[in-house]
Amino acid sequence: MPRRPMRVTDEALEDTAPLCGALRELRTRLEIPADFPPEVTAEADRAARSPRMPAEDATGLPLFTIDPPGSTDLDQAMYLARREPGGFRVHYAIADVAAFVAPGSALDAEAHRRVTTLYFPDARVPLHPPVLGEGAASLLPDQDRPAVLWRLDLDEYGALVGTDVRRAVVRSRARLDYAGVQRAIESGTAAEPLSLLRDIGQLREERERDRGGISLNVPEQEIVARDGGYRLDYRAPLPADGWNAQLSLLTGMAAAGLMLDAGTGILRTLPSPNLATPFAREEAPPPDGAVGRLRRTARALDIDWPHHTSYAELIRGLDPHLPTHAAFLQECTSLLRGAGYTAFDGTPPAPGDVLHSAIAAPYAHATAPLRRLVDRYAAELCLSAAAGEDPPDWVRAALPALPEEMAAGGRRAHRVERECVDLVEAAVLRDRVGDLFDGYVVDVHPDRPRRGTVHLCAPAVVGRVDAAPDAPPLPLGRPLRVRLTAADPGREPVRFVPA
């Protein structure tokens, strides 16, 4: 998922809109594949007609999905229930991509080339051909689908006490969206399998606090057409977004536990901000003093961060509906830099090398195989571990190269995100070159104290600011009035100078 998610309204995406054309040009410039090769498409068509269906029938389980409106690439479906004499049972079905993609096939090679779905404000560039990713492999309602079915038992406090995972045929009963789920739960009209999402989600959030983990409720940015131009606003996530995310995190932690116990696996790892660990990374680790820089940013945004309050405690107290809090949450994603993948076969990594510091536990990507390559391999490793069997040879053969493959795919996705942000912000401000804006200096170049980053108070834009060679250094963590000097969508990102 993008760290700075953006969504464009329908009005801003009319074919005549300049933003739409600029996004098309961006995909061409970045050489993003528009279509799948013919042999891959043909193979996907054949696989869609005859997937490898599991022997176990779990279609009697009334699963449901929760995704953004209009989504058709549905990776996960769930059914939630109470256990006797206490606690909960989470049934979590994950699309079984391996039922369609044979190792060494053209489909498999193309997935390794793409690595991950790429997200643009106006479109997705999928990992798999739509006939699979949005059709035969997707957990669409009222369709029998092959799935990797997790059964996760929790005690009355939401702690994991039992894990089982196996292949099964499933059938989702309903496709829900976050806003509808939130309304149904708040109004009391949600039936228990759905209403338990809040109960379990809140308990898992409490367990996250106990671990010292952090979930960043990063707001989505929405691009809206207005008066011949564009406006960029924040949209805060709903509580239901967070509760749903907790189930995915729960499954990822259960997957990590299975793989560590079995001695073969691939984990999603993140060192603490000041720790350097030798594994493949998508970006360089955050610099020393990153938390200190965030403290200065918090002060500039008038966010109270007492010295006795931890970073995790501060994050939980922020309200993403408030513009300054939303801006700070965007800056907090800098501490996620350095995340990578650690693969092992035969000897698990040392305890200090298996943690994801934001989750404060071992964790694996295992719940989004339609959109991420590594999840298909994690599923096979977990199925083998649960069955007490050795992983398939094709999985073991791929493990050594997967961390760097995923890192390369992550770097490509991050470049797409950065370019999209630059393009959208330039579209928002293209008619305001020369105008003055109030903002906060949220970063200063370590070797060039007169070059940095400014976060505007309004609109929700972050851009580079350069002071004159004879000017004082930029005041990190301080308010600064700036003048816009450049904004040309697709050609030049926003640039500012101190006013």
C-alpha positions as CSV (number, residue, x, y, z in Angstrom):
1,M,0.0,0.0,0.0
2,P,1.3,3.5,-0.7
3,R,2.6,5.5,2.2
4,R,0.9,8.6,0.8
5,P,-2.3,7.3,-0.7
6,M,-4.0,9.6,-3.2
7,R,-7.4,9.4,-4.8
8,V,-8.7,11.5,-7.7
9,T,-12.4,12.3,-7.9
10,D,-14.3,11.5,-11.1
11,E,-14.6,15.2,-12.2
12,A,-10.8,15.5,-12.0
13,L,-10.4,12.5,-14.3
14,E,-12.3,13.6,-17.3
15,D,-10.3,12.8,-20.4
16,T,-10.0,16.5,-21.2
17,A,-8.6,17.3,-17.7
18,P,-4.9,18.3,-17.8
19,L,-4.2,16.0,-14.8
20,C,-5.5,13.0,-16.6
21,G,-3.2,13.6,-19.5
22,A,-0.2,14.3,-17.3
23,L,-0.7,11.0,-15.5
24,R,-0.8,9.1,-18.8
25,E,2.4,10.8,-19.8
26,L,4.0,9.9,-16.5
27,R,3.3,6.2,-17.0
28,T,4.9,6.4,-20.5
29,R,7.9,8.2,-19.1
30,L,8.4,5.7,-16.3
31,E,8.0,2.9,-18.8
32,I,5.1,1.3,-16.8
33,P,3.7,-1.6,-18.8
34,A,0.3,-0.9,-20.1
35,D,-0.6,-4.4,-21.1
36,F,0.4,-8.0,-20.5
37,P,2.3,-9.9,-23.1
38,P,0.1,-12.1,-25.3
39,E,1.5,-15.3,-24.0
40,V,0.8,-14.2,-20.4
41,T,-2.7,-13.2,-21.3
42,A,-3.4,-16.5,-23.0
43,E,-2.0,-18.5,-20.1
44,A,-4.1,-16.4,-17.6
45,D,-7.2,-17.2,-19.7
46,R,-6.5,-20.9,-19.5
47,A,-5.8,-20.8,-15.8
48,A,-9.0,-18.8,-15.2
49,R,-11.0,-21.6,-16.8
50,S,-9.4,-24.5,-14.9
51,P,-7.8,-23.6,-11.6
52,R,-6.5,-26.2,-9.2
53,M,-9.4,-26.5,-6.7
54,P,-8.7,-27.8,-3.2
55,A,-10.4,-31.0,-1.9
56,E,-11.8,-29.3,1.3
57,D,-15.1,-27.6,0.9
58,A,-15.6,-24.5,3.2
59,T,-18.3,-22.9,1.1
60,G,-20.7,-23.2,4.0
61,L,-18.7,-20.5,5.9
62,P,-20.6,-17.2,5.3
63,L,-17.5,-15.1,4.5
64,F,-17.6,-11.4,3.6
65,T,-15.1,-8.9,2.2
66,I,-14.4,-5.3,3.2
67,D,-12.7,-3.1,0.6
68,P,-13.0,0.4,-0.9
69,P,-16.1,0.9,-3.1
70,G,-15.8,-0.6,-6.5
71,S,-12.8,-2.8,-5.7
72,T,-12.7,-6.0,-7.7
73,D,-9.2,-7.4,-6.7
74,L,-10.4,-8.9,-3.4
75,D,-7.6,-10.7,-1.6
76,Q,-9.2,-11.3,1.8
77,A,-12.6,-12.5,3.1
78,M,-13.5,-13.1,6.8
79,Y,-16.0,-14.6,9.1
80,L,-15.9,-13.7,12.8
81,A,-17.4,-15.7,15.6
82,R,-17.3,-16.1,19.4
83,R,-15.7,-19.2,21.0
84,E,-16.9,-21.0,24.1
85,P,-16.3,-20.6,26.9
86,G,-14.8,-17.2,25.8
87,G,-12.7,-15.6,23.1
88,F,-13.1,-15.3,19.4
89,R,-12.4,-17.3,16.2
90,V,-11.3,-15.4,13.1
91,H,-11.8,-17.2,9.7
92,Y,-9.6,-15.4,7.2
93,A,-9.6,-16.5,3.6
94,I,-6.8,-15.4,1.3
95,A,-7.0,-15.7,-2.5
96,D,-4.9,-18.7,-3.6
97,V,-2.9,-17.3,-6.5
98,A,-0.8,-20.5,-6.7
99,A,-4.0,-22.3,-7.8
100,F,-3.7,-20.3,-11.1
101,V,0.1,-19.5,-11.5
102,A,2.3,-22.5,-12.1
103,P,6.0,-22.2,-11.2
104,G,8.2,-21.4,-14.2
105,S,5.3,-20.4,-16.4
106,A,4.9,-17.2,-18.4
107,L,2.5,-15.9,-15.7
108,D,5.1,-16.6,-13.0
109,A,7.8,-14.9,-14.9
110,E,5.7,-11.8,-15.5
111,A,4.8,-11.6,-11.8
112,H,8.5,-11.7,-10.9
113,R,9.1,-8.9,-13.4
114,R,6.3,-6.7,-12.0
115,V,6.7,-7.7,-8.3
116,T,3.8,-5.6,-7.0
117,T,0.7,-3.7,-8.1
118,L,1.5,0.0,-8.8
119,Y,-0.9,2.7,-7.6
120,F,-1.5,5.9,-9.5
121,P,-4.1,8.5,-8.4
122,D,-6.2,7.6,-11.4
123,A,-5.4,3.9,-12.0
124,R,-3.7,0.7,-10.9
125,V,-1.2,-1.3,-12.9
126,P,-1.8,-4.8,-11.6
127,L,0.5,-7.6,-10.7
128,H,-1.6,-10.2,-12.5
129,P,-3.8,-10.0,-15.6
130,P,-7.3,-8.7,-14.7
131,V,-8.9,-12.0,-15.8
132,L,-7.3,-13.4,-12.6
133,G,-6.7,-10.5,-10.3
134,E,-10.1,-9.0,-10.8
135,G,-11.9,-12.2,-11.9
136,A,-11.2,-15.9,-11.3
137,A,-8.7,-15.5,-8.4
138,S,-10.5,-12.6,-6.7
139,L,-12.8,-13.5,-3.7
140,L,-15.9,-12.0,-5.4
141,P,-19.3,-12.6,-3.8
142,D,-21.3,-15.7,-4.8
143,Q,-18.4,-17.4,-6.5
144,D,-16.6,-20.6,-5.5
145,R,-12.9,-19.8,-5.2
146,P,-9.7,-21.6,-4.2
147,A,-8.4,-20.0,-1.0
148,V,-5.8,-20.3,1.7
149,L,-8.1,-20.4,4.8
150,W,-6.7,-19.3,8.1
151,R,-8.4,-20.1,11.4
152,L,-7.1,-17.9,14.2
153,D,-8.3,-18.5,17.8
154,L,-8.1,-15.6,20.2
155,D,-8.7,-15.5,23.9
156,E,-11.1,-13.0,25.6
157,Y,-8.3,-10.4,25.5
158,G,-7.6,-10.8,21.8
159,A,-4.4,-12.7,22.2
160,L,-3.6,-15.4,19.6
161,V,-3.9,-18.9,21.2
162,G,-4.3,-21.2,18.2
163,T,-3.5,-21.2,14.5
164,D,-4.5,-23.4,11.6
165,V,-4.1,-22.8,7.9
166,R,-5.1,-25.1,4.9
167,R,-6.4,-24.9,1.4
168,A,-10.2,-24.9,0.9
169,V,-12.9,-23.8,-1.6
170,V,-14.7,-20.8,-0.2
171,R,-17.7,-18.7,-1.2
172,S,-18.0,-15.1,-0.1
173,R,-21.6,-13.9,0.6
174,A,-21.2,-10.1,0.6
175,R,-18.9,-7.4,-0.7
176,L,-18.9,-4.5,1.9
177,D,-17.1,-1.2,2.0
178,Y,-15.6,0.7,5.0
179,A,-18.2,3.5,5.2
180,G,-21.1,1.0,5.1
181,V,-19.5,-1.2,7.7
182,Q,-18.8,1.8,9.9
183,R,-22.5,3.0,9.7
184,A,-23.9,-0.5,10.3
185,I,-21.7,-1.0,13.4
186,E,-22.3,2.5,14.8
187,S,-26.1,2.2,14.3
188,G,-26.3,-1.2,15.9
189,T,-27.8,-2.8,12.7
190,A,-24.7,-5.0,12.0
191,A,-25.2,-8.7,12.6
192,E,-22.7,-10.3,15.0
193,P,-20.2,-11.6,12.5
194,L,-19.7,-8.0,11.3
195,S,-20.2,-6.3,14.7
196,L,-17.4,-8.4,16.1
197,L,-15.0,-6.6,13.8
198,R,-15.1,-3.7,16.3
199,D,-14.7,-5.9,19.3
200,I,-11.8,-7.9,17.9
201,G,-10.2,-4.9,16.2
202,Q,-10.2,-2.9,19.5
203,L,-8.8,-5.8,21.4
204,R,-6.0,-6.2,18.9
205,E,-5.3,-2.5,19.1
206,E,-4.9,-2.9,22.9
207,R,-2.5,-5.8,22.4
208,E,-0.6,-3.6,19.9
209,R,-0.3,-1.0,22.6
210,D,1.0,-3.6,25.0
211,R,3.6,-4.7,22.6
212,G,4.7,-1.1,21.9
213,G,3.6,-1.4,18.3
214,I,2.4,1.5,16.1
215,S,-0.3,1.8,13.4
216,L,-0.1,5.0,11.4
217,N,-3.5,6.2,10.4
218,V,-2.1,8.0,7.5
219,P,-4.9,10.1,5.8
220,E,-5.7,9.7,2.2
221,Q,-5.2,12.8,0.0
222,E,-8.1,13.5,-2.3
223,I,-7.7,15.6,-5.5
224,V,-10.9,17.5,-6.4
225,A,-11.6,19.5,-9.5
226,R,-12.6,23.1,-8.6
227,D,-13.0,26.3,-10.6
228,G,-11.0,25.1,-13.5
229,G,-8.2,23.8,-11.2
230,Y,-7.7,21.4,-8.4
231,R,-7.9,21.2,-4.7
232,L,-6.0,18.8,-2.5
233,D,-7.6,17.7,0.8
234,Y,-7.0,15.1,3.5
235,R,-9.5,12.3,4.1
236,A,-9.1,10.7,7.5
237,P,-9.4,6.9,7.7
238,L,-12.5,5.4,9.5
239,P,-12.1,3.3,12.6
240,A,-13.3,0.4,10.5
241,D,-10.2,0.8,8.3
242,G,-8.0,0.2,11.4
243,W,-10.1,-2.7,12.7
244,N,-9.8,-4.4,9.4
245,A,-6.1,-3.8,9.2
246,Q,-5.7,-5.4,12.6
247,L,-6.9,-8.7,11.2
248,S,-4.4,-8.5,8.4
249,L,-1.6,-7.8,10.9
250,L,-2.8,-10.7,13.1
251,T,-2.6,-13.0,10.2
252,G,0.9,-11.7,9.2
253,M,2.2,-12.3,12.7
254,A,0.7,-15.8,12.8
255,A,2.4,-16.5,9.5
256,A,5.7,-15.3,10.8
257,G,5.3,-17.6,13.9
258,L,4.7,-20.6,11.7
259,M,7.7,-19.9,9.5
260,L,10.0,-19.3,12.4
261,D,9.0,-22.5,14.1
262,A,9.5,-24.4,10.9
263,G,12.9,-22.9,10.2
264,T,12.1,-21.7,6.6
265,G,10.4,-18.5,5.6
266,I,10.5,-14.9,4.6
267,L,9.7,-12.1,7.0
268,R,8.9,-8.4,6.6
269,T,11.4,-6.7,8.8
270,L,12.1,-3.1,10.0
271,P,15.0,-2.1,12.2
272,S,14.5,0.5,14.9
273,P,15.3,4.1,13.6
274,N,18.9,4.0,14.7
275,L,19.7,0.4,13.9
276,A,21.4,-0.8,10.6
277,T,20.8,-4.4,9.7
278,P,22.3,-6.1,6.6
279,F,19.3,-7.2,4.5
280,A,17.9,-6.0,1.3
281,R,16.0,-2.7,1.7
282,E,13.7,-0.6,-0.4
283,E,15.3,2.6,0.8
284,A,18.2,3.7,3.0
285,P,17.4,3.5,6.7
286,P,16.2,6.7,8.4
287,P,19.1,8.8,9.5
288,D,20.2,9.1,13.1
289,G,18.1,11.7,14.9
290,A,15.0,11.0,12.8
291,V,12.8,11.0,16.0
292,G,14.5,14.2,17.0
293,R,13.6,15.7,13.7
294,L,10.0,14.7,14.1
295,R,10.0,16.3,17.5
296,R,11.0,19.6,15.9
297,T,8.3,19.1,13.2
298,A,5.7,18.5,15.9
299,R,6.7,21.7,17.6
300,A,6.3,23.6,14.4
301,L,2.9,22.1,13.8
302,D,1.9,23.1,17.4
303,I,1.5,19.4,18.4
304,D,2.3,18.9,22.1
305,W,4.9,16.1,22.6
306,P,6.0,16.0,26.2
307,H,9.4,14.5,26.7
308,H,8.0,11.7,28.9
309,T,5.6,10.7,26.1
310,S,6.8,8.0,23.7
311,Y,6.5,8.2,20.0
312,A,3.9,5.4,20.0
313,E,1.8,7.1,22.7
314,L,1.9,10.4,20.7
315,I,0.8,8.7,17.5
316,R,-2.2,7.1,19.1
317,G,-3.4,10.5,20.4
318,L,-3.4,12.2,17.1
319,D,-6.6,13.0,15.2
320,P,-6.1,12.6,11.4
321,H,-9.2,14.8,10.8
322,L,-7.1,17.8,12.0
323,P,-4.9,19.2,9.2
324,T,-1.8,19.7,11.3
325,H,-2.2,16.2,12.7
326,A,-2.7,14.8,9.2
327,A,0.5,16.6,8.1
328,F,2.5,15.2,11.0
329,L,1.3,11.6,10.3
330,Q,2.5,12.1,6.7
331,E,5.9,13.0,8.1
332,C,5.9,10.0,10.4
333,T,6.1,7.7,7.5
334,S,9.8,8.6,7.3
335,L,10.5,6.2,10.1
336,L,9.2,3.4,8.0
337,R,12.2,3.8,5.7
338,G,14.5,0.8,5.9
339,A,11.8,-1.9,5.8
340,G,12.9,-5.0,3.9
341,Y,12.6,-8.8,3.7
342,T,14.6,-11.4,5.5
343,A,14.6,-14.9,4.0
344,F,15.9,-18.0,5.9
345,D,16.1,-21.7,5.2
346,G,17.2,-24.1,7.8
347,T,18.4,-21.7,10.4
348,P,16.1,-18.9,11.6
349,P,17.7,-15.4,11.9
350,A,18.9,-14.1,15.3
351,P,16.1,-12.8,17.5
352,G,17.2,-9.2,16.9
353,D,16.9,-9.6,13.1
354,V,13.4,-10.9,12.9
355,L,11.4,-8.0,14.3
356,H,9.3,-5.4,12.5
357,S,9.9,-2.4,14.8
358,A,6.6,-0.7,14.0
359,I,4.6,-3.8,14.7
360,A,6.9,-4.8,17.6
361,A,6.8,-8.5,16.6
362,P,7.9,-10.8,13.9
363,Y,5.7,-10.3,10.9
364,A,5.2,-11.5,7.3
365,H,3.4,-10.3,4.2
366,A,0.9,-13.0,3.6
367,T,-2.5,-11.5,3.0
368,A,-2.3,-9.7,-0.4
369,P,-1.1,-12.2,-3.0
370,L,-3.2,-10.5,-5.8
371,R,-1.1,-7.4,-5.3
372,R,2.3,-8.5,-4.0
373,L,4.5,-11.3,-5.2
374,V,6.0,-12.4,-1.9
375,D,2.6,-13.3,-0.4
376,R,2.2,-16.3,-2.7
377,Y,5.4,-17.7,-1.4
378,A,4.5,-17.0,2.2
379,A,1.3,-18.9,1.8
380,E,3.1,-22.0,0.6
381,L,5.6,-21.8,3.4
382,C,2.8,-21.5,6.0
383,L,0.8,-24.3,4.5
384,S,3.8,-26.6,4.6
385,A,4.6,-25.5,8.2
386,A,1.1,-26.2,9.4
387,A,1.1,-29.6,7.8
388,G,4.5,-30.5,9.1
389,E,5.9,-30.9,5.6
390,D,8.9,-29.5,3.7
391,P,8.1,-26.5,1.5
392,P,7.9,-27.2,-2.2
393,D,11.2,-27.1,-4.1
394,W,10.1,-24.2,-6.3
395,V,9.5,-22.1,-3.1
396,R,12.9,-22.9,-1.6
397,A,14.6,-22.2,-4.9
398,A,13.1,-18.7,-5.1
399,L,13.8,-17.7,-1.4
400,P,17.4,-16.4,-1.8
401,A,16.4,-13.9,-4.5
402,L,13.1,-12.8,-3.1
403,P,14.3,-10.1,-0.7
404,E,16.1,-8.2,-3.5
405,E,13.3,-8.8,-6.0
406,M,10.9,-7.3,-3.5
407,A,13.2,-4.5,-2.6
408,A,13.6,-3.6,-6.3
409,G,9.8,-3.7,-6.7
410,G,9.4,-1.5,-3.6
411,R,11.9,1.1,-5.0
412,R,9.9,1.2,-8.2
413,A,6.6,1.7,-6.3
414,H,8.1,4.4,-4.2
415,R,9.4,6.2,-7.3
416,V,5.9,6.1,-8.8
417,E,4.5,7.5,-5.6
418,R,7.0,10.3,-5.4
419,E,6.4,11.2,-9.1
420,C,2.6,11.1,-8.6
421,V,2.8,13.4,-5.6
422,D,5.0,15.9,-7.4
423,L,2.7,15.9,-10.4
424,V,-0.5,16.3,-8.4
425,E,0.9,19.0,-6.2
426,A,2.1,20.9,-9.3
427,A,-1.4,20.6,-10.8
428,V,-3.0,22.0,-7.6
429,L,-0.7,25.0,-7.6
430,R,0.0,25.6,-11.3
431,D,-1.9,28.9,-11.4
432,R,-0.4,30.3,-8.2
433,V,3.2,30.8,-9.1
434,G,4.4,33.9,-7.3
435,D,1.8,33.6,-4.4
436,L,2.8,33.5,-0.8
437,F,2.0,30.6,1.6
438,D,2.5,29.9,5.3
439,G,4.2,26.6,6.1
440,Y,6.6,24.7,8.3
441,V,10.1,23.6,7.6
442,V,9.9,19.8,8.1
443,D,13.3,18.8,6.8
444,V,16.7,20.4,6.0
445,H,19.4,18.8,3.8
446,P,22.2,17.5,6.1
447,D,24.9,19.0,3.9
448,R,23.0,22.0,2.5
449,P,21.4,23.9,5.4
450,R,19.7,26.3,2.9
451,R,17.8,23.5,1.1
452,G,14.9,21.7,2.8
453,T,11.3,20.7,2.7
454,V,8.3,22.9,3.6
455,H,4.8,21.6,4.5
456,L,2.2,24.2,3.6
457,C,-0.6,25.0,6.1
458,A,-3.0,25.0,3.2
459,P,-3.3,23.4,0.7
460,A,-1.9,20.0,1.8
461,V,1.3,20.3,-0.2
462,V,4.9,19.4,0.6
463,G,7.7,20.9,-1.5
464,R,11.3,21.8,-1.8
465,V,12.4,25.2,-0.5
466,D,15.8,26.8,-1.4
467,A,17.1,29.9,0.4
468,A,19.7,32.2,-1.3
469,P,23.4,31.4,-0.7
470,D,23.8,34.4,1.6
471,A,20.6,33.8,3.5
472,P,20.5,32.2,7.0
473,P,20.1,28.4,7.2
474,L,16.5,27.2,7.0
475,P,14.8,27.0,10.5
476,L,14.0,23.3,10.9
477,G,10.8,22.7,12.8
478,R,9.8,26.4,12.5
479,P,7.1,28.3,10.7
480,L,8.2,29.9,7.4
481,R,6.4,32.0,4.8
482,V,7.4,31.0,1.3
483,R,6.8,32.1,-2.3
484,L,5.9,29.6,-5.0
485,T,8.5,29.8,-7.8
486,A,7.6,26.8,-10.0
487,A,4.6,24.4,-10.5
488,D,4.4,22.6,-13.9
489,P,2.6,19.3,-13.8
490,G,4.7,16.5,-15.3
491,R,7.6,18.8,-16.0
492,E,8.6,20.6,-12.9
493,P,7.5,19.9,-9.3
494,V,6.6,22.7,-6.9
495,R,9.5,24.8,-5.7
496,F,9.6,27.5,-3.1
497,V,11.9,30.2,-1.8
498,P,11.6,31.9,1.7
499,A,9.6,35.1,1.4
